[in-house]
Each structure stands twice: as C-alpha cells, then as structure tokens.
Amino acid sequence: MMRLMRKDDYSSLVDLWSSFSGTTMTGADSRAGFERFLERNGEYCFIVHLNDRIVGSVMAGHDSRRGYIYHLAVDESLQGEGTGTELLNAAESALRKAGIEKAHLFIYTDNSAIKFYEKTGWHRRHDIAVMSKVLVGEQYLGTRTEN
Ligand SMILES: CC(C)(COP(=O)(O)OP(=O)(O)OC[C@H]1O[C@@H](n2cnc3c(N)ncnc32)[C@H](O)[C@@H]1OP(=O)(O)O)[C@@H](O)C(=O)NCCC(=O)NCCS
C-alpha cells in the first residue's frame, strides 16, 4: 500500500536506507533535515508499507523550476516486483501536477539502478558535470558524500 510519507516514518526509513551498502547518509538525512524537507516537499514524498513495515520510499521535491528525486529505495526482498516503478511514477505525477516540466536525480556511476532508471524513461546525461561545494561542515575528503 502506498501513502504519503510522514515525519514519524523517519526511524523506519533510516532502517530501510541503511540496508543498502551504496547509500550514504549525510547531514541532510538528520531527523531535522528530514522534517524540513517534508515540510517543504511532503506532497511529493511517498512510502510503500507491507504489514506496517516500510518497504519502499521516494523523496521528491522541487525548487519551482526543476524537480529532484532522492532516496528511491525498495526493500531487497521485494525488488523486481514493480514497487520502484510505482513509487517513481507517484513522485513524477505529483511533480507534474505542480507544473514541473523536468526532473533530475544524482546517482553514482557504478550503481546498477541506472538500468532501472533507463527502463523507466530517464536518460543519462553526458553533457553535464555535477559540481558541488560543502557550505557547512568539513570539505570533501575523498569519501563519498551524497548529493
Ligand atoms: C532501484 C530500485 C528502487 C528499483 O526498485 P524495484 O522495485 O526493484 O524496481 P522495479 O521492480 O519497478 O523494476 C523495473 C525494471 O527495472 C529493472 N531493474 C530494477 N533494478 C535494477 C537494477 N539494479 N539493475 C538492472 N535492472 C533493474 C527491473 O528488472 C525491471 O525490469 P523489467 O521491467 O524488464 O522487468 C531498487 O533496486 C533499490 O532500492 N535499489 C537500491 C537503492 C538504490 O540504489 N536506489 C537508487 C538511488 S538513486
């Protein structure tokens, strides 16, 4: 069953996201950061639950110009059954309804989920490089930092 994400989903979501070795959690994923994102973008964030357990998530949002997708994840035991597509479609529809014409997402180049996104209509950009700057905290030290 899918529903909008809520602030009290935080702990269960951290459990889900931490179950993937490739997922990095940063300051933006603190409880306060999570709540702030939901306050601004709650209508674009969804979870899927099964017997009261959260088994899927997507956090989408926009800055009025472009949409962004974060934390699309499906419990490993339920992958390959269409849940990821369902979550992504929900986020895309919600952004579309808000008048957003295009969305972007950041993904590590070695993440096999790139194939998933290609199957769901996303295309990989070769004409854009992502540039980042840490505004609060330590500068990039050579370990992965999230988008
Ligand atoms: C990416 C992810 C959300 C996909 O969820 P899912 O529920 O398995 O996706 P679906 O069942 O809707 O898959 C749709 C299609 O993509 C394919 N696909 C899904 N994940 C894939 C992967 N990692 N590699 C290749 N193909 C993949 C499926 O086989 C399916 O293909 P089909 O239509 O030909 O049958 C899930 O694999 C996941 O949680 N990965 C770990 C977290 C992650 O890396 N998220 C992305 C961060 S940006």
The ligand as an SDF file (V2000), in Angstrom:
LIG
                    3D

 48 50  0  0  0  0  0  0  0  0999 V2000
   16.3800    0.9100   -7.8960 C   0  0  0  0  0  0  0  0  0  0  0  0
   15.2540    0.2450   -7.1180 C   0  0  0  0  0  0  0  0  0  0  0  0
   14.4890    1.2980   -6.3440 C   0  0  0  0  0  0  0  0  0  0  0  0
   14.3110   -0.4410   -8.1170 C   0  0  0  0  0  0  0  0  0  0  0  0
   13.1960   -0.9530   -7.4130 O   0  0  0  0  0  0  0  0  0  0  0  0
   12.4070   -2.2500   -7.9240 P   0  0  0  0  0  0  0  0  0  0  0  0
   11.1430   -2.3400   -7.1310 O   0  0  0  0  0  0  0  0  0  0  0  0
   13.2870   -3.4200   -7.9280 O   0  0  0  0  0  0  0  0  0  0  0  0
   12.0870   -1.8220   -9.4340 O   0  0  0  0  0  0  0  0  0  0  0  0
   11.0080   -2.4380  -10.4470 P   0  0  0  0  0  0  0  0  0  0  0  0
   10.6000   -3.7950   -9.9810 O   0  0  0  0  0  0  0  0  0  0  0  0
    9.9180   -1.4320  -10.6420 O   0  0  0  0  0  0  0  0  0  0  0  0
   11.8870   -2.5670  -11.7690 O   0  0  0  0  0  0  0  0  0  0  0  0
   11.5500   -2.0390  -13.0340 C   0  0  0  0  0  0  0  0  0  0  0  0
   12.5120   -2.6040  -14.0700 C   0  0  0  0  0  0  0  0  0  0  0  0
   13.8650   -2.2060  -13.7660 O   0  0  0  0  0  0  0  0  0  0  0  0
   14.6900   -3.3710  -13.6120 C   0  0  0  0  0  0  0  0  0  0  0  0
   15.6590   -3.1240  -12.5450 N   0  0  0  0  0  0  0  0  0  0  0  0
   15.3750   -2.7590  -11.2700 C   0  0  0  0  0  0  0  0  0  0  0  0
   16.5090   -2.6070  -10.5690 N   0  0  0  0  0  0  0  0  0  0  0  0
   17.5140   -2.9120  -11.4210 C   0  0  0  0  0  0  0  0  0  0  0  0
   18.9170   -2.9400  -11.2820 C   0  0  0  0  0  0  0  0  0  0  0  0
   19.5090   -2.6390  -10.1340 N   0  0  0  0  0  0  0  0  0  0  0  0
   19.6550   -3.2950  -12.3630 N   0  0  0  0  0  0  0  0  0  0  0  0
   19.0650   -3.6030  -13.5470 C   0  0  0  0  0  0  0  0  0  0  0  0
   17.7210   -3.5850  -13.7330 N   0  0  0  0  0  0  0  0  0  0  0  0
   16.9780   -3.2340  -12.6800 C   0  0  0  0  0  0  0  0  0  0  0  0
   13.7190   -4.4780  -13.2320 C   0  0  0  0  0  0  0  0  0  0  0  0
   14.2530   -5.7440  -13.5440 O   0  0  0  0  0  0  0  0  0  0  0  0
   12.5170   -4.1310  -14.0790 C   0  0  0  0  0  0  0  0  0  0  0  0
   12.7490   -4.5410  -15.4010 O   0  0  0  0  0  0  0  0  0  0  0  0
   11.5620   -5.1830  -16.2980 P   0  0  0  0  0  0  0  0  0  0  0  0
   10.5310   -4.0920  -16.4220 O   0  0  0  0  0  0  0  0  0  0  0  0
   12.2410   -5.5210  -17.5650 O   0  0  0  0  0  0  0  0  0  0  0  0
   11.0500   -6.3390  -15.5160 O   0  0  0  0  0  0  0  0  0  0  0  0
   15.7950   -0.8520   -6.1570 C   0  0  0  0  0  0  0  0  0  0  0  0
   16.6040   -1.7260   -6.8910 O   0  0  0  0  0  0  0  0  0  0  0  0
   16.6030   -0.3140   -4.9920 C   0  0  0  0  0  0  0  0  0  0  0  0
   16.0560    0.0160   -3.9440 O   0  0  0  0  0  0  0  0  0  0  0  0
   17.9350   -0.2350   -5.1430 N   0  0  0  0  0  0  0  0  0  0  0  0
   18.8160    0.1810   -4.0360 C   0  0  0  0  0  0  0  0  0  0  0  0
   18.7050    1.6440   -3.7330 C   0  0  0  0  0  0  0  0  0  0  0  0
   19.1690    2.4960   -4.8940 C   0  0  0  0  0  0  0  0  0  0  0  0
   20.2520    2.3050   -5.4230 O   0  0  0  0  0  0  0  0  0  0  0  0
   18.3100    3.4810   -5.2900 N   0  0  0  0  0  0  0  0  0  0  0  0
   18.6390    4.4280   -6.3070 C   0  0  0  0  0  0  0  0  0  0  0  0
   19.3920    5.5450   -5.6740 C   0  0  0  0  0  0  0  0  0  0  0  0
   19.4830    6.9310   -6.7380 S   0  0  0  0  0  0  0  0  0  0  0  0
  1  2  1  0
  2  3  1  0
  2  4  1  0
  2 36  1  0
  4  5  1  0
  5  6  1  0
  6  7  2  0
  6  8  1  0
  6  9  1  0
  9 10  1  0
 10 11  2  0
 10 12  1  0
 10 13  1  0
 13 14  1  0
 14 15  1  0
 15 16  1  0
 15 30  1  0
 16 17  1  0
 17 18  1  0
 17 28  1  0
 18 19  1  0
 18 27  1  0
 19 20  2  0
 20 21  1  0
 21 22  1  0
 21 27  2  0
 22 23  1  0
 22 24  2  0
 24 25  1  0
 25 26  2  0
 26 27  1  0
 28 29  1  0
 28 30  1  0
 30 31  1  0
 31 32  1  0
 32 33  2  0
 32 34  1  0
 32 35  1  0
 36 37  1  0
 36 38  1  0
 38 39  2  0
 38 40  1  0
 40 41  1  0
 41 42  1  0
 42 43  1  0
 43 44  2  0
 43 45  1  0
 45 46  1  0
 46 47  1  0
 47 48  1  0
M  END
$$$$
